[in-house]
Amino acid sequence: MRVMYWVRQELRLADNPCLREAAAAECLLPVLLQPKRGRVERPWWEQREGPFRRRFRAESVSAFASELERRGSGLFVCAEARAGALATLAASLQCSRIVATKLAGSDEEAEEQALQVACKRQGVSLHLLDGHTLFAGAQMAGAPADASRSFSRFRKGVEGKLAPAAPLAAPDKLPPLPALTAEVSKGLERFSPSHPFFAAELRQAQPYAHTFALHGAADAGQARMQWFIWESRCIRRYKETRNDPLAVDASSKFSPWLAQGALSAREVWAEIVRFEATHGSNASTYWLRFELLWREYFFWYARHHGTAIFASGGPGTAAVGPKAVDVGVRSTSVVDDASAGLNGERSTWVGRILEGLTAPQRAAFEAWTRGETDASFVNAAMRELRESGWLSNRSRQVAASYLAWQLGVDWRLGAAWFEYWLCDYDVASNWGNWGYQAAAHPRSDARPLDPEWQANAYDPDGAYRHRWLKQT
Ligand SMILES: Cc1cc2nc3c(=O)[nH]c(=O)nc-3n(C[C@H](O)[C@H](O)[C@H](O)COP(=O)(O)OP(=O)(O)OC[C@H]3O[C@@H](n4cnc5c(N)ncnc54)[C@H](O)[C@@H]3O)c2cc1C
């Protein structure tokens, strides 16, 4: 059988279900869709990917392409950005199957559906596999875990009841590439880091460069995992350190690799379990697995609720927006529900929300993005985000809460701003956490976080604020 592999977000050889599925194929063509990048400078909400993630992803892609080549394969880039085009290409190459991983997010799912329709028309079968999560869709379907509502309910449904599958070994050898004639390979190019598109991506700013440069290659993700779990054993005190917004080893920093699939969540999980079996478990080793369950929860939550996670009131509620309190203007969104504007790409409706802001709301939002609010902890976070593409979980929570509650601005603009700047952006974790902070979540008990209290608790000596505001 001839197989095409649509490379999405699993830029690794180890624990890659698509490579396993294609292992016995007569030939295999790994293809990546080249994202659209307009020539003209477009506004941030239309681009969606800022410099840090562009660079990190290009590094992940480049390293993945080299690994494929070392095993007798290679990576091809399709100039066409739409997934549906792959079906035509597969048919012209006589590939009877396309394999890819399932992702969360309405745009991402719409791509899967478009490809499904196109495949049907071309007589090609599409196999969507579980590569981004701890648990497989089939495990979730038969489990008491319910990701449609609260995290606690979900966690209790999986803990001790479901085990993530053992990670798959990296293949030593891959099926050969199909012969590509000039006619069928129109619009396809073999990946090269010197390709003008990728060369430009690799020139973008490096994320987190202020402390230690994050490199997107899967090897770098593995090295970070080895360091955090085995070499430094930082995992043993993770629960006590994780809220420190400044120290590099306070938390794992696995998220950028996990988001690109340059590191597999199942591999991390298995490594924690191995560490616990060797050195014993404690509250901190458990807590790292607990946080991976939050990631898992938001994935299935997003798959369950679809576009509703982007509605201002969240899934299953009237579109009321966050209950703005304290100071500032109330959130009055013009784009409230699916019928009013969540159809179509996120960039389209985010632009419309922005246009619908009143002048004071717009001024409050822009001051927040520049780190010029009345709250110094929030300002430090917002400057850190723009300068490094990174934020600790604590800083994300405080900044998000402040926008939604104290400033009363539609939380989705904040989520879209994070989407642009974060090097570890993940659609389900970002929009899920934002919704949770803004009480746009069916079971959120979120209340406004007091930024002054947060600063005293998590930045008592002011070192974090000093670092980013150059003042105490
Ligand atoms: C407003 C807001 C936006 C967020 N946006 C994203 C995002 O776009 N991408 C993203 O990966 N995470 C996001 N998070 C979750 C969390 O902040 C990051 O995963 C974490 O800070 C990454 O740092 P780390 O790898 O050192 O995490 P650690 O604390 O070491 O945790 C280990 C892993 O567990 C997962 N995890 C930890 N906390 C959460 C959480 N609250 N929700 C989901 N998964 C979690 C991540 O995969 C993380 O890498 C967001 C949180 C908030 C409050």
The ligand as an SDF file (V2000), in Angstrom:
LIG
                    3D

 53 58  0  0  0  0  0  0  0  0999 V2000
   -4.6300   32.0210   30.4560 C   0  0  0  0  0  0  0  0  0  0  0  0
   -3.8070   30.7630   30.2430 C   0  0  0  0  0  0  0  0  0  0  0  0
   -3.4040   30.4100   28.9660 C   0  0  0  0  0  0  0  0  0  0  0  0
   -2.6840   29.2360   28.7560 C   0  0  0  0  0  0  0  0  0  0  0  0
   -2.2760   28.9050   27.4850 N   0  0  0  0  0  0  0  0  0  0  0  0
   -1.5970   27.7550   27.2700 C   0  0  0  0  0  0  0  0  0  0  0  0
   -1.1900   27.3750   25.9650 C   0  0  0  0  0  0  0  0  0  0  0  0
   -1.4860   28.0340   24.9700 O   0  0  0  0  0  0  0  0  0  0  0  0
   -0.4350   26.2430   25.8320 N   0  0  0  0  0  0  0  0  0  0  0  0
   -0.1230   25.4490   26.9050 C   0  0  0  0  0  0  0  0  0  0  0  0
    0.5550   24.4200   26.7270 O   0  0  0  0  0  0  0  0  0  0  0  0
   -0.5360   25.7620   28.1440 N   0  0  0  0  0  0  0  0  0  0  0  0
   -1.2460   26.8900   28.3720 C   0  0  0  0  0  0  0  0  0  0  0  0
   -1.6210   27.2230   29.6420 N   0  0  0  0  0  0  0  0  0  0  0  0
   -1.3780   26.2630   30.7320 C   0  0  0  0  0  0  0  0  0  0  0  0
   -0.0550   26.4720   31.5180 C   0  0  0  0  0  0  0  0  0  0  0  0
    0.0920   27.8110   31.8930 O   0  0  0  0  0  0  0  0  0  0  0  0
    1.1790   26.0400   30.7150 C   0  0  0  0  0  0  0  0  0  0  0  0
    0.9800   24.7450   30.1880 O   0  0  0  0  0  0  0  0  0  0  0  0
    2.4190   25.9930   31.6000 C   0  0  0  0  0  0  0  0  0  0  0  0
    2.6320   27.2440   32.2000 O   0  0  0  0  0  0  0  0  0  0  0  0
    3.6110   25.6030   30.7650 C   0  0  0  0  0  0  0  0  0  0  0  0
    4.7710   25.6040   31.5380 O   0  0  0  0  0  0  0  0  0  0  0  0
    5.4870   24.2500   31.9190 P   0  0  0  0  0  0  0  0  0  0  0  0
    5.6680   23.4010   30.7240 O   0  0  0  0  0  0  0  0  0  0  0  0
    6.7120   24.6050   32.6770 O   0  0  0  0  0  0  0  0  0  0  0  0
    4.3910   23.5950   32.8380 O   0  0  0  0  0  0  0  0  0  0  0  0
    4.4740   22.6060   34.0780 P   0  0  0  0  0  0  0  0  0  0  0  0
    3.9260   23.3200   35.2370 O   0  0  0  0  0  0  0  0  0  0  0  0
    5.8110   22.0140   34.2070 O   0  0  0  0  0  0  0  0  0  0  0  0
    3.4100   21.4700   33.6880 O   0  0  0  0  0  0  0  0  0  0  0  0
    3.7460   20.3420   32.8730 C   0  0  0  0  0  0  0  0  0  0  0  0
    2.8300   20.2920   31.6860 C   0  0  0  0  0  0  0  0  0  0  0  0
    1.4770   20.1310   32.1100 O   0  0  0  0  0  0  0  0  0  0  0  0
    0.6060   20.8420   31.2340 C   0  0  0  0  0  0  0  0  0  0  0  0
   -0.0940   21.8810   31.9890 N   0  0  0  0  0  0  0  0  0  0  0  0
    0.3110   22.5100   33.1080 C   0  0  0  0  0  0  0  0  0  0  0  0
   -0.6300   23.3750   33.5430 N   0  0  0  0  0  0  0  0  0  0  0  0
   -1.6450   23.3070   32.6650 C   0  0  0  0  0  0  0  0  0  0  0  0
   -2.9080   23.9500   32.5540 C   0  0  0  0  0  0  0  0  0  0  0  0
   -3.3450   24.8500   33.4400 N   0  0  0  0  0  0  0  0  0  0  0  0
   -3.6860   23.6550   31.4850 N   0  0  0  0  0  0  0  0  0  0  0  0
   -3.2950   22.7480   30.5680 C   0  0  0  0  0  0  0  0  0  0  0  0
   -2.1200   22.0940   30.6370 N   0  0  0  0  0  0  0  0  0  0  0  0
   -1.3060   22.3660   31.6630 C   0  0  0  0  0  0  0  0  0  0  0  0
    1.4830   21.4600   30.1550 C   0  0  0  0  0  0  0  0  0  0  0  0
    1.5210   20.5850   29.0600 O   0  0  0  0  0  0  0  0  0  0  0  0
    2.8410   21.5350   30.8370 C   0  0  0  0  0  0  0  0  0  0  0  0
    3.9250   21.5560   29.9370 O   0  0  0  0  0  0  0  0  0  0  0  0
   -2.3600   28.4100   29.8700 C   0  0  0  0  0  0  0  0  0  0  0  0
   -2.7580   28.7770   31.1590 C   0  0  0  0  0  0  0  0  0  0  0  0
   -3.4790   29.9540   31.3360 C   0  0  0  0  0  0  0  0  0  0  0  0
   -3.8990   30.3190   32.7430 C   0  0  0  0  0  0  0  0  0  0  0  0
  1  2  1  0
  2  3  1  0
  2 52  2  0
  3  4  2  0
  4  5  1  0
  4 50  1  0
  5  6  2  0
  6  7  1  0
  6 13  1  0
  7  8  2  0
  7  9  1  0
  9 10  1  0
 10 11  2  0
 10 12  1  0
 12 13  2  0
 13 14  1  0
 14 15  1  0
 14 50  1  0
 15 16  1  0
 16 17  1  0
 16 18  1  0
 18 19  1  0
 18 20  1  0
 20 21  1  0
 20 22  1  0
 22 23  1  0
 23 24  1  0
 24 25  2  0
 24 26  1  0
 24 27  1  0
 27 28  1  0
 28 29  2  0
 28 30  1  0
 28 31  1  0
 31 32  1  0
 32 33  1  0
 33 34  1  0
 33 48  1  0
 34 35  1  0
 35 36  1  0
 35 46  1  0
 36 37  1  0
 36 45  1  0
 37 38  2  0
 38 39  1  0
 39 40  1  0
 39 45  2  0
 40 41  1  0
 40 42  2  0
 42 43  1  0
 43 44  2  0
 44 45  1  0
 46 47  1  0
 46 48  1  0
 48 49  1  0
 50 51  2  0
 51 52  1  0
 52 53  1  0
M  END
$$$$
